[in-house]
């Protein structure tokens, strides 16, 4: 299934939730869709838990940790 079809189905689901359930249902469907998307990426192996917990520093200290050096 192409990504365009997946996007179409997701948009239709959000539209139905918004129309029949109101804005709260729209937000709930959107949030659960995002959780399902991330879970699917984990199952596919595209994401690892460490992707969310790595530090944002990409300077010299990051390269030092790759070599096994400890920060002092």
Backbone bond lengths (Angstrom), bond angles and torsions (degrees), N, CA, C in turn:
res aa  C-N    CA-C-N  psi(-1)  N-CA   C-N-CA  omega(-1)  CA-C   N-CA-C  phi
1 X - - - 1.441 - - 1.527 107.65 -
2 X 1.307 117.14 131.63 1.461 120.56 -177.42 1.527 110.66 -75.51
3 X 1.305 115.32 160.60 1.462 120.49 -179.88 1.525 111.34 -66.05
4 X 1.330 117.79 -28.00 1.462 120.42 177.43 1.528 110.62 -65.64
5 X 1.323 117.01 -40.27 1.463 120.49 178.75 1.524 110.25 -68.94
6 X 1.312 117.11 -39.87 1.467 120.55 177.42 1.523 109.66 -62.34
7 X 1.326 117.35 -43.89 1.463 121.08 177.71 1.515 112.18 -62.99
8 X 1.334 116.32 -39.05 1.462 120.69 177.53 1.527 110.66 -62.74
9 X 1.326 116.92 -45.81 1.467 120.43 179.85 1.526 111.47 -64.75
10 X 1.308 116.86 -40.48 1.464 119.86 178.82 1.525 110.48 -65.57
11 X 1.310 117.13 -41.32 1.461 120.36 177.85 1.517 112.43 -64.42
12 X 1.324 116.17 -39.29 1.464 119.45 178.02 1.526 111.03 -66.55
13 X 1.326 117.20 -40.28 1.468 120.55 178.23 1.525 110.66 -63.09
14 X 1.332 117.14 -42.60 1.463 120.31 178.10 1.524 111.14 -66.28
15 X 1.330 115.88 -37.71 1.458 119.16 178.30 1.519 112.31 -64.39
16 X 1.334 116.96 -44.86 1.463 120.11 177.83 1.522 110.94 -63.99
17 X 1.321 117.03 -41.17 1.465 119.51 179.65 1.521 110.46 -64.08
18 X 1.325 116.89 -41.20 1.458 119.90 178.65 1.513 112.96 -67.29
19 X 1.323 117.02 -37.87 1.465 120.52 -177.67 1.524 111.67 -73.23
20 X 1.316 116.69 -47.12 1.459 120.02 -174.78 1.522 113.66 -88.64
21 X 1.316 118.20 -27.62 1.460 120.01 -174.57 1.508 114.87 -111.77
22 X 1.311 117.70 -9.43 1.452 120.21 -179.28 1.526 111.15 90.18
23 X 1.319 113.62 -175.63 1.458 120.11 -175.04 1.527 112.41 -67.18
24 X 1.324 117.33 -35.06 1.464 120.69 178.84 1.523 111.76 -62.49
25 X 1.318 116.29 -42.20 1.464 120.24 177.79 1.525 110.54 -67.17
26 X 1.324 116.53 -36.93 1.466 120.91 176.60 1.525 110.34 -58.61
27 X 1.334 116.56 -47.72 1.469 120.35 -179.91 1.527 111.63 -65.50
28 X 1.324 117.28 -39.06 1.461 120.68 179.00 1.527 110.95 -63.43
29 X 1.324 116.90 -45.36 1.466 120.37 179.32 1.533 110.33 -64.55
30 X 1.324 117.25 -40.69 1.465 120.16 178.93 1.528 111.36 -64.05
31 X 1.338 117.39 -43.20 1.467 121.08 -179.49 1.521 111.21 -66.24
32 X 1.328 116.79 -44.60 1.462 119.51 178.98 1.527 111.49 -67.04
33 X 1.309 116.92 -32.88 1.467 120.34 175.17 1.519 111.39 -64.19
34 X 1.329 116.67 -40.78 1.460 120.37 178.32 1.526 111.23 -65.85
35 X 1.337 116.73 -41.20 1.462 120.71 177.69 1.528 110.16 -63.39
36 X 1.317 116.99 -42.63 1.458 120.72 178.07 1.515 112.57 -64.44
37 X 1.336 116.22 -37.80 1.458 120.56 177.86 1.524 111.05 -62.91
38 X 1.320 116.74 -45.92 1.469 120.79 -179.31 1.526 109.97 -66.92
39 X 1.322 117.88 -40.42 1.475 120.63 177.32 1.522 110.33 -62.43
40 X 1.313 117.15 -40.51 1.461 120.60 177.50 1.512 112.50 -63.68
41 X 1.327 116.82 -37.46 1.468 119.97 177.65 1.525 110.75 -66.34
42 X 1.355 116.98 -37.34 1.464 120.18 175.58 1.516 110.82 -62.89
43 X 1.325 117.03 -45.22 1.462 121.48 -178.27 1.528 110.73 -64.49
44 X 1.327 116.87 -38.97 1.465 120.92 178.70 1.524 112.40 -70.61
45 X 1.331 116.97 -18.31 1.460 120.52 -178.69 1.512 113.44 90.00
46 X 1.341 117.88 10.47 1.460 121.10 179.51 1.521 112.22 -80.16
47 X 1.311 118.09 -21.70 1.460 123.13 179.79 1.514 109.41 -125.34
48 X 1.326 114.86 152.65 1.456 121.86 173.24 1.516 107.94 -126.10
49 X 1.320 118.60 152.33 1.470 119.80 -179.92 1.528 112.64 -56.44
50 X 1.309 117.91 -31.63 1.461 121.06 179.30 1.514 113.69 -66.24
51 X 1.328 118.30 -18.74 1.453 121.00 178.23 1.524 112.01 -63.74
52 X 1.322 117.42 -25.99 1.455 120.83 179.93 1.528 112.55 -90.90
53 X 1.323 118.17 -15.70 1.457 120.74 -172.02 1.519 114.00 -115.40
54 X 1.306 118.88 5.89 1.465 120.39 177.56 1.514 110.12 -72.96
55 X 1.331 115.30 151.82 1.453 118.79 177.71 1.523 109.47 -73.00
56 X 1.300 115.55 158.65 1.458 120.26 -179.17 1.517 111.92 -85.62
57 X 1.315 117.60 -11.02 1.460 120.66 -179.58 1.513 109.82 -70.05
58 X 1.294 116.51 129.23 1.460 121.09 178.29 1.525 110.17 -124.78
59 X 1.320 117.58 22.45 1.456 121.93 -177.75 1.518 112.24 -87.11
60 X 1.341 115.86 -150.86 1.454 121.52 -177.03 1.524 111.90 -64.12
61 X 1.332 117.42 -35.69 1.461 119.08 -177.75 1.527 110.99 -65.15
62 X 1.319 117.33 -32.59 1.473 120.19 178.23 1.516 110.21 -68.11
63 X 1.315 117.07 -43.84 1.470 119.97 179.63 1.516 110.96 -65.60
64 X 1.322 117.33 -32.74 1.454 119.98 178.41 1.511 111.99 -66.98
65 X 1.316 116.86 -36.32 1.457 120.02 178.94 1.518 111.26 -69.63
66 X 1.318 117.84 -28.68 1.463 119.25 177.43 1.518 111.16 -65.90
67 X 1.326 117.04 -32.56 1.462 120.52 -179.96 1.521 111.93 -81.22
68 X 1.313 117.32 -4.42 1.459 119.91 179.72 1.521 112.45 97.41
69 X 1.323 118.65 0.23 1.449 121.67 177.55 1.519 109.90 -70.85
70 X 1.328 115.64 147.68 1.466 119.04 177.24 1.518 109.49 -100.19
71 X 1.330 114.75 145.71 1.463 119.76 175.94 1.504 108.55 -79.28
72 X 1.317 116.90 141.56 1.471 121.17 179.85 1.470 111.06 -113.27
